[in-house]
Every structure is written in C-alpha cells, then in structure tokens.
Amino acid sequence: MAKRDDLKRKYASAAALRTKKVDEIRELLAIPPDPSDEEAVEFIAQWLETGQVSVPAELKAKAQRLLREWQSIHMVCIEIQCELDRLGEAEPPLSKEKRR
C-alpha cells in the first residue's frame, strides 16, 4: 500500500511538471488553450519538423529543449503508470489532467 501511494504521489508530481512544460510550449508558440495537451505537443513537433528557415535559431532551440523535456517527463509518467498497473491499480491516479 505504501509503495502504491508513493507511486501515486510521484505520478502526480510528474504529471504536474508535464503540464507545466506544455504550458511553456503554449506560451512560446502562442498556442491557444483550446487544443488538448497532446495536440499542443504534436503541433510543436510538426512545427519543428518543417524546418522553417525564418524561425530564429534561439526560438527553435528553446522549442526543441521544451519538447525533449516534455517527452522525458511523459516517459516517467508512463513508467510509473506501468508500475501502478503491475501493482493492481485499476485506474490511473490522474487520468485527466486538470487545465487551469
């Protein structure tokens, strides 16, 4: 039980950090809050893939860094969720992240 509670707390912390990174991505690229977090992350990934020359290198580098950070945190969330599933947790501790 204590391990499960500890994992839930870790998941909540990681999920909050993941949401913060999405908010930073939204702010950087002026993405409105309407699209879901997944759509915002997909948007930045596609934006980076287009390789637009007119984008300042500093902006592109910051976007790449934020995307890498989000992906890393997202993987931690997935790993924690897998561990919770292994322990028999039926529902994700925070299946829907609350938007501000």
Rosetta silent file (secondary structure, phi, psi, omega in degrees, C-alpha in Angstrom):
SEQUENCE: MAKRDDLKRKYASAAALRTKKVDEIRELLAIPPDPSDEEAVEFIAQWLETGQVSVPAELKAKAQRLLREWQSIHMVCIEIQCELDRLGEAEPPLSKEKRR
SCORE:     score description
SCORE:     0.000 S_00000001
   1 L     0.000  -43.099 -178.836    0.000    0.000    0.000 S_00000001
   2 H   -64.935  -38.324  179.036    2.757    2.468    0.854 S_00000001
   3 H   -64.405  -41.448  179.193    4.530    1.765   -2.437 S_00000001
   4 H   -62.960  -44.875  178.707    1.319    2.405   -4.353 S_00000001
   5 H   -63.178  -40.506  177.738    0.737    5.685   -2.514 S_00000001
   6 H   -62.292  -42.986  178.616    4.336    6.711   -3.144 S_00000001
   7 H   -64.935  -38.101  177.961    3.929    5.941   -6.855 S_00000001
   8 H   -63.387  -41.374  177.992    0.697    7.942   -6.970 S_00000001
   9 H   -64.834  -42.619  178.315    2.467   10.938   -5.430 S_00000001
  10 H   -62.730  -41.168  179.413    5.335   10.596   -7.909 S_00000001
  11 H   -63.092  -44.180 -179.775    2.864   10.355  -10.778 S_00000001
  12 H   -61.076  -41.232  178.610    1.022   13.458   -9.588 S_00000001
  13 H   -65.576  -45.423 -179.719    4.293   15.396   -9.387 S_00000001
  14 H   -65.631  -40.501  179.644    5.445   14.223  -12.813 S_00000001
  15 H   -64.658  -38.848  178.024    2.040   14.947  -14.358 S_00000001
  16 H   -65.328  -40.798  178.155    2.079   18.470  -12.910 S_00000001
  17 H   -66.632  -39.213  177.735    5.552   19.058  -14.325 S_00000001
  18 H   -61.769  -42.340  177.883    4.450   17.660  -17.685 S_00000001
  19 H   -64.058  -39.232  178.389    1.516   20.095  -17.718 S_00000001
  20 H   -61.354  -40.970  179.134    3.881   22.953  -16.844 S_00000001
  21 H   -64.591  -39.163  177.672    6.057   22.055  -19.861 S_00000001
  22 H   -64.322  -40.319  177.579    3.005   22.072  -22.121 S_00000001
  23 H   -61.763  -38.981  177.040    2.080   25.489  -20.748 S_00000001
  24 H   -64.805  -39.122  177.583    5.605   26.714  -21.570 S_00000001
  25 H   -63.759  -46.021  178.940    5.230   25.315  -25.095 S_00000001
  26 H   -57.954  -44.576 -178.675    1.862   27.063  -25.480 S_00000001
  27 H   -66.160  -44.012 -178.130    3.370   30.341  -24.306 S_00000001
  28 H   -59.616  -43.716 -175.319    6.444   30.048  -26.529 S_00000001
  29 H  -104.407    9.183  179.620    4.446   29.435  -29.701 S_00000001
  30 L    54.453   46.005  177.069    1.295   31.344  -28.706 S_00000001
  31 L   -85.752  126.315 -179.772   -0.842   28.199  -28.896 S_00000001
  32 L   -65.056  162.459 -178.104   -4.328   28.886  -27.512 S_00000001
  33 L   -74.687   -8.170 -177.158   -5.577   26.756  -24.591 S_00000001
  34 L   -60.753  -48.487 -179.917   -8.308   25.134  -26.724 S_00000001
  35 L   -65.093  150.302  177.552   -6.237   22.258  -28.134 S_00000001
  36 L   -66.167  168.288  177.913   -5.521   19.397  -25.759 S_00000001
  37 H   -59.232  -41.757  179.810   -2.045   18.962  -24.305 S_00000001
  38 H   -62.173  -40.726  178.629   -1.390   16.148  -26.780 S_00000001
  39 H   -66.263  -38.015  178.246   -2.428   18.363  -29.685 S_00000001
  40 H   -65.330  -41.007  178.578   -0.159   21.167  -28.459 S_00000001
  41 H   -67.144  -40.614  177.459    2.797   18.767  -28.226 S_00000001
  42 H   -63.204  -39.045  178.706    2.001   17.381  -31.681 S_00000001
  43 H   -60.521  -48.107 -178.695    1.845   20.936  -33.019 S_00000001
  44 H   -65.617  -37.332  178.460    5.314   21.806  -31.719 S_00000001
  45 H   -62.777  -44.971  178.213    6.718   18.525  -33.057 S_00000001
  46 H   -66.545  -38.620  179.087    5.300   19.230  -36.515 S_00000001
  47 H   -61.080  -42.007  179.625    6.447   22.846  -36.323 S_00000001
  48 H   -69.510  -33.909 -179.387    9.990   21.712  -35.591 S_00000001
  49 H   -69.472  -26.135 -177.170    9.904   19.134  -38.408 S_00000001
  50 H   -67.833  -25.063  177.579    9.007   21.728  -41.034 S_00000001
  51 L    63.228   37.685 -179.496   12.443   23.307  -40.615 S_00000001
  52 L   -60.554  125.754 -177.652   11.263   26.810  -41.385 S_00000001
  53 L   -70.095  -29.243 -175.458   14.308   28.959  -42.061 S_00000001
  54 L   -72.894   -8.049 -179.454   12.573   32.142  -40.906 S_00000001
  55 L   -81.768  126.931  178.629   12.406   30.892  -37.317 S_00000001
  56 L   -58.548  141.315 -177.420   15.175   32.345  -35.148 S_00000001
  57 H   -58.438  -37.481 -179.431   17.652   29.689  -34.033 S_00000001
  58 H   -64.148  -41.536  178.741   17.212   30.633  -30.373 S_00000001
  59 H   -65.513  -43.920 -179.793   13.435   30.109  -30.550 S_00000001
  60 H   -64.191  -41.474  179.629   13.823   26.792  -32.338 S_00000001
  61 H   -63.281  -41.243  179.227   16.437   25.614  -29.799 S_00000001
  62 H   -65.808  -41.720  178.290   14.151   26.520  -26.897 S_00000001
  63 H   -62.426  -42.569  178.294   11.240   24.699  -28.528 S_00000001
  64 H   -62.418  -42.280  179.648   13.392   21.601  -29.067 S_00000001
  65 H   -62.977  -46.142  179.313   14.527   21.691  -25.430 S_00000001
  66 H   -62.168  -40.824  179.083   10.960   22.000  -24.152 S_00000001
  67 H   -64.384  -44.079  177.729    9.804   19.145  -26.365 S_00000001
  68 H   -61.784  -42.583  178.726   12.654   16.897  -25.169 S_00000001
  69 H   -62.713  -44.258  178.798   11.871   17.764  -21.547 S_00000001
  70 H   -60.817  -45.213 -178.934    8.174   17.033  -22.066 S_00000001
  71 H   -61.632  -40.536  178.845    8.970   13.695  -23.730 S_00000001
  72 H   -63.842  -46.437  179.374   11.261   12.712  -20.869 S_00000001
  73 H   -65.576  -39.093  178.356    8.679   13.597  -18.228 S_00000001
  74 H   -61.259  -40.643  178.303    5.961   11.834  -20.236 S_00000001
  75 H   -64.373  -38.210  176.295    8.056    8.653  -20.284 S_00000001
  76 H   -61.591  -43.651  177.995    8.411    8.857  -16.493 S_00000001
  77 H   -59.485  -43.552  179.563    4.608    9.125  -16.216 S_00000001
  78 H   -63.954  -43.524  179.442    4.194    6.066  -18.428 S_00000001
  79 H   -62.189  -42.588  178.545    6.740    4.084  -16.395 S_00000001
  80 H   -64.367  -43.394  179.306    5.008    4.998  -13.137 S_00000001
  81 H   -61.974  -39.624  177.259    1.624    4.071  -14.592 S_00000001
  82 H   -62.277  -40.549  178.356    3.001    0.704  -15.728 S_00000001
  83 H   -66.196  -41.174  176.002    4.309    0.077  -12.212 S_00000001
  84 H   -62.331  -41.882  177.818    0.920    1.020  -10.744 S_00000001
  85 H   -61.162  -41.232  179.536   -0.774   -1.337  -13.199 S_00000001
  86 H   -62.841  -34.532  179.388    1.623   -4.084  -12.153 S_00000001
  87 L   -80.837   -4.176  176.499    0.654   -3.466   -8.520 S_00000001
  88 L    97.060   18.205  177.243   -3.008   -3.775   -9.438 S_00000001
  89 L   -75.517  115.806 -175.005   -4.051   -0.153   -9.642 S_00000001
  90 L   -72.420  -40.584 -176.454   -7.183   -0.274  -11.813 S_00000001
  91 L  -114.957  146.326  173.690   -7.422    3.421  -12.707 S_00000001
  92 L   -59.975  142.735 -178.498   -4.677    5.946  -13.449 S_00000001
  93 L   -61.637  -31.659  178.037   -4.145    8.173  -10.417 S_00000001
  94 L  -139.357   72.690 -173.312   -4.729   11.267  -12.567 S_00000001
  95 L   -64.531  -32.176  177.228   -6.287   10.013  -15.776 S_00000001
  96 L  -123.644  117.041  178.357   -7.326   13.517  -16.853 S_00000001
  97 L   -75.056  134.100  179.207   -5.047   16.384  -16.024 S_00000001
  98 L   -78.191  132.120  176.219   -6.936   19.455  -14.978 S_00000001
  99 L   -91.086  148.116  178.021   -6.293   22.546  -17.058 S_00000001
 100 L   -71.267    0.000    0.000   -6.200   25.903  -15.353 S_00000001
